[in-house]
Amino acid sequence: MATRSEPLRYDRMVEEALRGVVRRSLAHVAKNGFPSNHHFYLTFRTAAPGVVLPEHLRAQYPDEMTIVLQYQFWGLEVEADAFEVTLSFNKVHERLRVPFAALTGFVDPSVRFALQFKGEAGAAAVASAPVAAAGEEASEKAARVVALDAFRKK
């Protein structure tokens, strides 16, 4: 329990709430499929606790990896603290488990919406344009990013 001398960590509260946006978006897709042209780019730290992926992918992406959920994904399951999905890598289906705490980015380019997470110590940022995905070029123009750190007392 926090003591009276500890400040309220709004940055952490906001980041947790924004990770909830990702969780709810994935849960919607798991239940109903993608509406219209929506699709997601999800970037995560591959060495983060709880991340499960094949060793050859971890070797190829030792720090960070971006996956795309659009046409070819299977078995999307969303839990309170993580999601699991099967994706095709070089025509081989691989199961991944990604804790929401491992996410560093979430983009839905169809509506020019993006979230960037700094992790445990920092706050999230909101943008209205996608970031480049691993192995793919993002075709959208960069947009203004509002960093919530600007409002945090140092």
Secondary structure, DSSP 4 states (H G I P E B T S, - for coil): ---TTSPP-HHHHHHHHHHHHHHHHHHHHHHH---TT--EEEEEETTSTT-B--HHHHHHSSSEEEEEESSSEEEEEE-SSEEEEEEEETTEEEEEEEEGGGEEEEEEGGGTEEEE---TTS--EEESS--PPTTS---SPP--EEEGGGGS--
